[in-house]
């Protein structure tokens, strides 16, 4: 099946957009007048057209979050069954083994997405989820086969990425897919925008060295740094080990998991409401600052007697505030911001590189958190996490561009080094 797709892709790949399908110069000459007329005639795209595709796409972050947190609850029983209960390094290794696999997958994801398209890549990624879940012996892992199967099946009815099709020179298909998503008039405006951001005058491939050290080096550095700071904040230590930490404080693991989940959900709804009102940068700044404040609360709680009510309430409220503030910005914004700031030429490969940074640090946090908590104590460890949160605030203030209300073309120009702009 993929072989047939690749052959059809290669037939289109050498067809350069400006010559065979669309006259870029004509589009650029008339872009302003076309956009003005579109602004007069239309307001916003009809959401009913894109809603089915969005709903299918939400299965992906659901699977992402589920696989990150699923080991939290059964970790203790797994360690008992396998005979290493109490060994913090081996308990961390159980969590980190999954993350090591995710790292290997992220190294290939950009090249796969560029090679066979976004839709087929999603279908392909469901396969190891199904195989891996069938190997584990616990129901909580088997349950994940249901959304993974739905993803593989329903993606067949979703549109392919118009931008990927345009990049392959398949302009007519790109416009047809856009019409399915936003309607005819909006599709024409989107094609004008695509003509500005991807002119077809650059080579199709880019090396890793060129991506990191060339004209796009700054934007890749910003993206990978955001993911690095996200992980160094310690958030996934909470998701992986909240049941263990709460249990030591005398709270049942079920209550801990529900509390963390509710805090995460509330923060996500706040982000949904404020994302386009305050902007990406503002949410990131307030999110990391709030996380830093919550680590101060946890440090204060760890200095009080563990059996006392004040220490207990400070510790649990600090952890839940940490999760809430993460879900407001530091969690959702990088995944939204990076596709906006990466030019289409490097988008898939740059995202793959940034995700590999994410998974490496995620692996180390998952592996070492319990051991560091045991060796360093909560005060020093949470102080380190808080320090990284404050470092993130400074980094975002100085380097991150606000993308709210800007076109992809405007963002690309703003982030290019001065000698290229």
Secondary structure, 3 states (H helix, E strand, C coil): CHHHHHHHHHHHHCCCHHHHCCCHHHHHHHHHHHHHHHHHHCCCCCHHHHHHHHHHHHHHHHHHHHHHHCHHHHHHHHHHHCCCCCCHHHHHHHHHHHHHHHHHHHHHHHHHHHHHCHHHHHHHHHHHHHHHHHHCCCHHHHCHHHHHHHHHHHHHHCCCCHHHHHHCCCHHHHHHHHHHHHCHHHHHHHHHHHHHHCCCCCCCCCCHHHHHHCCCHHHHHHHHHHHHHHHHCCHHHHHHHHHHHHHHCCCCHHHHHHHHHHHHHHHHHHHHHHHHHHCHHHHHHHHHHHHHHHHHHHHHHHCCCCCCHHHHHHHHHHHHHHHHHHHHHHCHHHHHHHHHHCCCCCHHHHHHHHHHHHHHHHHHHHHHHHHHHHHHCHHHHHHHHHHHHHHHHHHHHHHCCCCCCCCHHHHHHHHCCCCCC
